[in-house]
Amino acid sequence: MGMNRLYRSRDDKKLFGLCGGFARYVGIDSTWVRLGFILLVMFTGVPILFYLLAVLIVPKEPHWMSKDDPLHSEWARWAVDDLDQEIDRLEKRALKQEVYRLRRELAKYQTL
């Protein structure tokens, strides 16, 4: 079995990650869990209440947990995406400051 604790999956989810987390906990493909859940809902309707309760009770998978390689974990992807966004923001800010500086320089020469 992959994990020793049940979490809501962060990367294998359709709604809240409960089926993906349960599948990883049990060690089977999440598609089978989802199909079983849909069949139970169609015939009984009761699992919807259990699903909603479990969403409130079962914690989300921590960012530091990874499937195989820590460099390819969701946390690493999140950190890289966040870093890329910060670099883009700083580049835009530097470009704006350079444009303002050039406008001030140009204004000095236009008044001569």
C-alpha positions, -999 to +999 in steps of 0.1 A: +000+000+000+012+035-009+003+055+022-005+047+058-030+076+062-060+086+043-058+120+026-078+139+000-056+138-031-043+171-044-033+158-079-057+130-086-091+147-081-123+155-099-142+173-071-126+171-037-099+144-042-116+119-019-118+091-044-082+097-056-070+097-020-089+066-011-076+048-042-040+057-033-046+045+003-060+012-008-035+008-036-059+006-066-066+028-096-088+058-088-110+051-118-123+019-102-131+038-070-150+064-089-169+038-109-179+020-077-189+052-061-211+062-091-228+027-091-235+029-054-250+064-058-272+053-087-286+023-068-288+036-032-281+074-031-266+070+004-229+075-005-235+111-013-240+119+024-209+098+034-189+116+007-199+150+019-191+141+055-158+126+045-149+158+026-153+177+059-134+151+080-106+138+058-077+163+056-060+174+023-028+158+013+001+179+026+022+198+000+054+181+010+041+146+001+051+134-033+043+104-054+078+094-067+104+120-069+104+150-046+116+173-075+084+164-094+060+168-065+030+191-066+047+213-040+077+217-063+055+225-093+036+250-071+068+266-059+081+269-095+049+283-108+048+308-079+085+317-086+077+322-123+048+345-115+070+365-092+097+369-118+071+380-144+058+405-119+092+419-112+101+421-149+070+441-156+077+464-127+113+470-139+101+476-175+076+502-162+103+520-142+126+520-172+098+536-193+092+563-167+129+570-165+132+573-203+102+596-205+118+619-179+150+619-198+132+627-231+112+654-214+145+671-204+157+672-240+123+683-254+123+715-232+157+726-246 
